[in-house]
Amino acid sequence: MARSYAQYCAIARALDLVGERWSLLLVRELLAGPKRYTQLAEGLPGIAPTVLSARLRTLLEGGVIASHEGAYALTELGAGLEPVLLGLSRWGMSLLGAPREADQMRLRWYLDLMRVTYSRERAAGVHDVYEFVVDGETAHVTVSDGTIEVRDGGAGDAVDLRVCCDIDTFVGLATRAVDVGTADAAIEGDPAAVARCLAILAPAPPTPSGG
């Protein structure tokens, strides 16, 4: 029998289902689209195969995910965790600091952070698709009049901007530590799309007011 807090509380009941280690990170990986077991294992470095199988089984039985033709995807119940994870991302920003020596960095994880930090004001009225190829990982961001969506894989021909680079360069661009004009990156797209992408996904910090 699965462990339970045995408390008649909505928070406790939710944690009964998704509170074990790796569970919410597994949901994080599925927010960008369905994935096979091997893809999930790759996106969760450090998880033991037995633990991954156990977490998948628990989430399947709880109706958080479903399996179809060898791929796992979030159900409507599981998709309801998206604002919870975005809230955790927003809360955890102050805890990040500089990367620790053992920390791994992935394109998708950084794009997930951008879903919290992007500029809604500058995305208003914009309809763009940005594709990123970073260290062999491909994902794209769709900007649609003030909102953004992050999905795994390429975006086909409907791309306003494509950026290919390594993760250090990507993070440098995203944090404005690296200038786009001198970055070691292959950038394809209208210069106006480049400017829009930076303004939306990597907004410059506000200028301190004088006086």
KATAQUI-V807218 format. One record per backbone hydrogen bond with DSSP energy under -0.5 kcal/mol. NH is the residue of the N-H (numbers start at 1). CO is the residue of the C=O. E is the energy in kcal/mol with one decimal. If there is no record, write none. Layout:
# KATAQUI-V807218
NH;CO;E + NH;CO;E
This chain:
# KATAQUI-V807218
9;7;-2.1 + 13;9;-2.6 + 14;10;-2.2 + 15;11;-2.4 + 16;12;-1.9 + 17;13;-0.9 + 17;14;-0.7 + 18;14;-2.5 + 19;15;-1.9 + 23;20;-1.7 + 24;20;-0.5 + 26;22;-2.2 + 27;23;-1.9 + 28;24;-2.4 + 29;25;-1.9 + 30;26;-1.2 + 31;27;-1.0 + 31;28;-0.8 + 33;30;-1.5 + 35;72;-2.1 + 37;70;-0.5 + 40;36;-2.3 + 41;37;-2.5 + 42;38;-2.0 + 43;39;-2.0 + 44;40;-0.8 + 44;41;-0.5 + 47;44;-2.0 + 52;48;-2.6 + 53;49;-2.4 + 54;50;-1.9 + 55;51;-2.8 + 56;52;-2.5 + 57;53;-2.2 + 58;54;-2.3 + 59;55;-2.5 + 60;56;-2.4 + 61;57;-2.6 + 62;58;-1.8 + 63;60;-1.2 + 64;59;-2.1 + 65;59;-1.4 + 66;73;-2.7 + 68;71;-2.7 + 71;68;-1.6 + 72;35;-3.4 + 73;66;-2.4 + 75;64;-2.3 + 79;75;-2.8 + 80;76;-1.0 + 80;77;-0.5 + 81;78;-2.0 + 82;79;-1.8 + 85;81;-2.4 + 86;82;-2.4 + 87;83;-2.0 + 88;84;-2.1 + 89;85;-2.5 + 90;86;-2.4 + 91;87;-2.5 + 92;88;-2.8 + 93;89;-0.9 + 93;90;-0.6 + 94;91;-0.7 + 95;92;-1.6 + 96;92;-0.7 + 96;93;-1.0 + 97;93;-0.6 + 103;100;-1.4 + 110;106;-1.7 + 111;107;-2.4 + 112;108;-2.4 + 113;109;-1.5 + 114;110;-1.9 + 115;111;-1.1 + 116;113;-1.7 + 117;113;-1.6 + 118;114;-2.2 + 119;200;-2.6 + 120;118;-0.9 + 123;119;-1.2 + 124;120;-0.9 + 124;121;-0.6 + 126;123;-2.0 + 128;143;-1.1 + 130;141;-2.8 + 131;161;-3.1 + 132;139;-3.1 + 133;163;-3.0 + 134;132;-0.6 + 134;137;-3.0 + 135;165;-1.3 + 137;134;-2.2 + 139;132;-2.1 + 140;151;-2.6 + 141;130;-2.9 + 142;149;-2.6 + 143;128;-3.1 + 143;141;-0.6 + 144;142;-0.5 + 144;147;-2.9 + 145;126;-3.1 + 146;123;-1.8 + 147;144;-1.0 + 149;142;-1.7 + 151;140;-2.5 + 152;32;-1.6 + 153;138;-2.6 + 158;155;-0.9 + 159;157;-2.3 + 160;129;-2.4 + 161;129;-1.4 + 162;188;-2.8 + 163;131;-2.6 + 164;186;-2.4 + 165;133;-2.1 + 170;166;-2.3 + 171;167;-2.6 + 172;168;-2.2 + 173;169;-2.5 + 174;170;-2.7 + 175;171;-2.0 + 176;173;-1.0 + 177;172;-1.8 + 178;172;-1.9 + 182;179;-1.3 + 183;179;-0.9 + 185;183;-2.0 + 186;164;-2.6 + 187;185;-0.7 + 188;162;-2.9 + 188;186;-0.5 + 190;160;-0.8 + 193;190;-1.1 + 194;190;-1.8 + 195;191;-2.2 + 196;192;-2.2 + 197;193;-2.7 + 198;194;-2.2 + 199;195;-2.3 + 200;196;-2.3 + 201;197;-3.0 + 202;197;-0.6 + 202;198;-1.6
